[in-house]
Amino acid sequence: MRGRLGRECVYVPSCRLGLFVALRHWCPPGGRVLMSPVNDDVIFFVVLAAGLRPVQAPLNPRDASVDVDAVPDEVWGSLSAVLTTNLYGNPDPAPRLRARCDALGIPLLEDAAHAIGSTVGGRPVGAWGDASVFSLSKHVGARTGGFLAVADPDLRATLRQARDALLTPRRTTAELAYALRPHAEAAVRGLRLRRPARAALRLLGLAEREEIRMPLRPGALARAAAAAPDLTAYDPWVRVDLHDYRRRPGRLRLARVARGLARLDDVLADCRAGTELLLSTPWAAPGPAEPQPLFRVPLFVADRDAAVRALARRGITVGYLYDPPLDDYAGADFTDPSPAPEAARWFARHALPVDPLRAREAVGALRASGARPAPAPADRARPGVAPGGLDPSRG
């Protein structure tokens, strides 16, 4: 990854831990961080754990990137940092954000969890910020690990020391569970046991999400704020879906990371081809001339619940949904709301993230179900463009 990005990199057990390290290093406690409201709630809680105030940005409704021009001047002047999301691999406008941050004298931090192969402005996503964090669970498929890349190579030792102070000890039982999980999941898929498995997890109290967003628990969250910055105080929220996010890695994890990285270029090529196919459908927003190797391709459907069910009938699980936006989810007690929230609400309500590696199956399922494109957002509709934002001839 050092060779790909041209930057020094530090391995971390998870992207969320790498982000916490970066936020603590670059942002003063009590600082304000501009971020996307269409984002994983775990990332929101990492920002809070770092002792910072999330500030929700207005978005472009077609790719959920930060709408730089819609951020008020008074908001820019109040910020301690900007955190990009690069949702599903669609890049945020990093060159413009870099210029803004330089003018303000604040750091640009890039969350590139979904964007390990994406580019913007002729450079890889992750090569614009003071620091960037990547996940090795997405394109790499390692189900563990991430890394923190930094512009200043002299900071590598300092950040490694900060990482080491946060790690929890390696456990043999955790390593064995990690090694066996892919085989157990394959058996569940092969025996069509997804529903019984989910029911068993709920019965045992191990299912942490009944809805897309985890329970906020505002009373407990307010009490945790008294300890911030402190990762342990926010552990009940930050660990959701990944309890080993601070675990010191063992040989099994690192070996799987190495195997995944060895296949990365082939995976990215397949993702690019699947992205190109999905962007040619009537449910897609217009894409760039050269498609990115997206982790998920957001299609826009009028009835997402029906589309999710149609894909499930073909064995395609839809994940990585972020609805409602974070300001609607958390409220003004915990975040500054977006000054223009409608675009994020439209995206969160209609985006159907499809795995480009299953593009043909997904297109067939959606066509068979009669899925309709979402009506275009009112403030972005253009003459001659059908609902869904596309020229009908493209479908």
N, C-alpha and C positions, 0 to 999 in steps of 0.2 A: 504493500500500500504506500510505502514511502516512495517507491518508484513511480506509481501511478499518479500520485498527487504532487510529488516534488516537495514533500514536507516531512518533518519528523513526526513519528506516530508512537503513541503509547497504548498498549493493549489494556483493555478494561473488561471486566466480566459482563458488562451490559452497556448499551448506549445510555441508559438513564443514569448510571453511575458516572460515566464520562461527562455527561452534561452537568451533573452536580459539581464535579471537580472544576469544570470550566467556569461555571457561574460563581463559585466561591472564589476562584482566583481573580476573575476580571471585574466582578461587580461588588460594590460596597454594600454591607447590610442595609436594608431599607431602600435600596435602589429600585428603579422602575424599569421593567423590561417589556419592550414591544414584542408581541407574539401573535400568532394566528389563533382565532377562536375555533377554527376547524382543525382540531389537533387531538391527540390522545390525552385523556384526562391525567394519565400518569405523568406526562411532561408538565402539565399545569401544577401538579403537586410537587414535582422536583423543584420548580421555580419557587414555590412557597417554602419548601424545605431549606432552600438556600437563603432564606430571609429576605426575599424580594417581592415586589408588588407586580403581578402580571397586568399588563395594559393590552387590551385586545385591539387588534388592528382591523381597519376596513380591508375587504378582500375583493379581488377579481372573481366574479362568480363562476367563471369557466374553468379555472384551475386552482382556486383557493390560494393563489399567491397574494402577497401583500400589495395593496393598491397604494403605492407611494404617494401619489398626488392627493389622495383623500385623507391622509393623516394631517390633522390640523397643526399649524406652526407651534401652538402652545404645547401640544403633546410632544413634538420633536424636542422642544427645549427642556422638557422635564425628564428625559430618558437617561438611564445609566447604561443601556445596552439595547441592541436589537437582536432577536433570535428568529432565524428563518425556520421554515418547516419543510419546504420542498415536497409537498404532499404527494404521495404515490410516485415520486420521482420527477414530477413537474417542477422545474426550478422556480424559486423566487427570483425577483429582479436583483440579483446580487451586485452587479456593477453599480446600479443606481443607489442601492442601500449602502454599498461600500463608500461611495462618494458622500452620502449624507452623514454617515458615521464619522468619516474623516473630518468633515466640516464641523461636526459637533464635538469631536475629540472623545468619542465613546467607542467601545468595541462592537464589532459585528461577530456574532456567534452563529454558526450554521448547524442546524440539525439535519443531517444527511442520511438518516436511518433508512429512508426509502430510495435514496438517490445515489447509490454507490457507482452507477455507470452514467449518470446524467451530466450534461455539460451546459454551461451558460456563458455567453460572452467569449467563447473560444477557450474556456478553461473548465476543468472539472468542477462540479459542485463540491464544495469543501475546500477549494483553493482560493477563496475570496476572503474568508473571515480571519479574525485573529486566532480563532480556533474553530474546529468543526468536529462533530461526533458522528460516528457511523455505527450501524448495527451489522453484525455478522449472522443474524438470524433470518434476514430477508433474502436478498438475492443469493447470498452464500449458502443459506440453508443449514447453518451449523446449529441452530436452536440454542445458541449461547454466544456470548462474547460481543465485543465491539472494539472500537479504538477511538482515541482522541488525537487529532492531527493539529499541529500548531505552526503558525507562521514563523515564530522565533525559535530556532533550534536550541537556543540556550536555556529555554524553559523546560526542556524534556525532563531533566533530572528533578526539578522542583515539582512538576506535575506527577511524576512517578511516585515521589515521596508522599504527596497528598493522596494519591490513589491507595498506596499501601496502608496508610493510616485508617482507611475506611473498609478494608477487606475483612471478611469473616473467615474463620479457618476452613480449610478443605475438609470434607467429610466423606468417608467411604460410602455410606448409604446414599448420599446425594449423588455421587458419581455413578453408582450402580443404577439408581433411578433414571439418571440422565441417559445412560447407555441403553436401558431397556425401553424407554418411552417410545422411540420410533417403531419398535416391533409391536408394542401393545396397541399403538394407534393404527398400525397397518391391519392388525387383527380385528379391531373394532370396525374399520372400513370394510374389510373383506366379509365379515359376518353381518354387516348392516346393523350394528349395535349402537349407533350414535345416540338415539333417543334413550335407550336403557342406560347407557353410560352417563349421559347428562343427568338422568333422574337419580342414579346412584350417587353422583357427586353432590347433588342438592341434598339428598337424604343424609349424607355424611357431613354436611356443612362445609364442603370443599368448593362449592361453586360460589365464586365471588361476585358474579354479575348475573342478575336476572334481566337487566335491560342493557342497552348499549353502553350507557355511562354507569360507572360504579356508584353505589350510594355515597352521597356527599358527607353525611353525618356532620352537619354544621357546628353543633355544640362541641364535639370532640375536636373538630378542625380548629375552632377558635381557641381551644385550650392548648393545642399543639403550637400555635403561633407564639405563645409565651416563651417557648424554648428555642425558636428559630434565631439564627441558622443552626439546624440540627437535623441530620438525616434520620436518626433513630426515632425522634418524636413523630416524624411523618411516615415511618415505616409501614403502618397499616394501609396507607394509600399507595405509597411508592412501590411496594412489593407485589401489588395485584397483578396476576397473570405471570409473574416471574419471581418466585420467592428466593431464587438463588442469585438475584441481581448483584449481590455484594460478595458472592462466594469466590474464594481463591480457586483458580481453575486447576484441575488435575490433567493427567496425560490423556484421558479419554476425550475430554472437551477440546484440548488443543489439537489432538489428532484429527478430530472431525472438522475443526476450523481449517486445518491445513488441506484436507481433502476438498473441502468446499471452495477454498480459494484457488486450488488447482483447476477447478472446473468453471471458474467464474466467467471467463471470456465466452465459453460456449453458452452458458446460461444467459448472459447479456445479449448475445446474438439471437437466441430464441425469443427473449422478451421483446426485443426490437421488432422482430417479425410479427409476433402476436399483437403488439401495440399498433403496428401499421394496419393490420386487418381490422382491429376494433375501431380505430379512428376512421375507417371507411364506412361505418354503419350509420344509420339515421339517428342513433341515440348519442352520438359523440359530438363534442365540441370540435371546431376546426383545430387541427394540430399543426405543428411545424412541418416544414418541407422534409426535414430529416427527423423522423420520430426518435424520441428518447427510448432507451430500454426500461420502460416504466415497471415498477414493482406491481402496481395495480393501475388499470386504465379506468378513469371515472366516466361511465356512461350516465346519461341523464334520462330518467324514466318518470312518467307521470305517477305511476303507482309502484313505488319501490318494494313494498311488502309483497305484492303479487309477483314482481320480478324475482325477488329472493326465493319465493316458493317455487317458481318455475325452474330456477337453477338448481335448487335443492333436489328436485325430482330427477335431475341428471347427475346427482352426486357432487354438485359444485357448491361448496360452502362459501358464503359471502361474509367476509370479516372486514376489519379496518374501517368500520363505520364510525363517524364522529358526530352524532346528532343527539341532543341539540348543541349549538355552539357553546363554547365555554362560558361566555358571559351570561347566557340564558340559564345554563346549568348551575353556575356557582353564585351568581348574583353580585351586587355591588359591595357586599361585605368583604368579598375575597378578591375581587378584580375590578379594574376600571373597564366599563363596557365600551364596545366599539362605538365610534361616533356615527357610523353608517352600517348598521347590523344586517340589513335585508339581504345583501349579497351572500353573506355567510349562511344565513338561514335558508336561502334558496338552495345553495350548494349542499348543505347538510341534509336537507329534506329529500333532494332528488338524486344525489350522486349514488351510483351503483358501482363500487369498485370491483372490477373483473380481473382475474389473474390472466395475464397475456399468454401464459403457457397453456391455458385451456380455452384459447380464444375461439376456435372453431366450434367446440361443443357449446360454449356460452352463446354464441351468435345463433346457432341452431335452436337452442332452448328458448331464447327470447323471441325469435321469429315465430316459432310454433305457438308460443303463448299469446301472441298478438300484443306484445308490450308496446305502448305508445311513448314517443319522446315527450319529455317534460316541456311544458310551455316555457318559452324564453323568459328570462327575468325582464321585467318591464323596462328597467332603466338601461338595458343592454340590447333590446330588440332592434334589429336593423331592417330597413326596407328590403323586400324580396327574399327574406330569410324565413323559413318555416318554423313553427313551434319546435323547440329543441335547438334552435340556433343554426340549422344546417340548410343548405341548398338541397331540395328534395331529390335532385338528380344524383346526389352522392349515395343515396340509399339503394 
